[in-house]
């Protein structure tokens, strides 16, 4: 498995380090979302909170995509045939999203277990992070309710 090799471990730890900013952004989304729920739609605060929610949601999505693709790119770099295929596509003038899609399809055909491993890593980490965050929010809400 790629994850247990030296470069895989380093990429995994970097992936985990990058989760911190995503957790912070997600916490802002949850907090702002709870504030939107308390304000009527006609209030000025609702519009401000909604625009902040959209902004933080967009930033979280970009961080999520960047972190996942960074891990995926490092996993692909561990396979020389994928890099050769990617270089040949670049030489043909393919770039951007089309390059990423064709590289992904090639990797799915030649190394399906690597693709499965990366997606499982991402899914398990994000699922456990979101569950932990939800547990923390529920606990904090109960604590605040008991205080007041």
HELIX and SHEET records of a PDB file:
HELIX    1   1 UNK A    2  UNK A    4  5                                   3    
HELIX    2   2 UNK A    6  UNK A   17  1                                  12    
HELIX    3   3 UNK A   19  UNK A   38  1                                  20    
HELIX    4   4 UNK A   44  UNK A   77  1                                  34    
HELIX    5   5 UNK A   80  UNK A   91  1                                  12    
HELIX    6   6 UNK A   96  UNK A  110  1                                  15    
HELIX    7   7 UNK A  112  UNK A  147  1                                  36    
END                                                                             
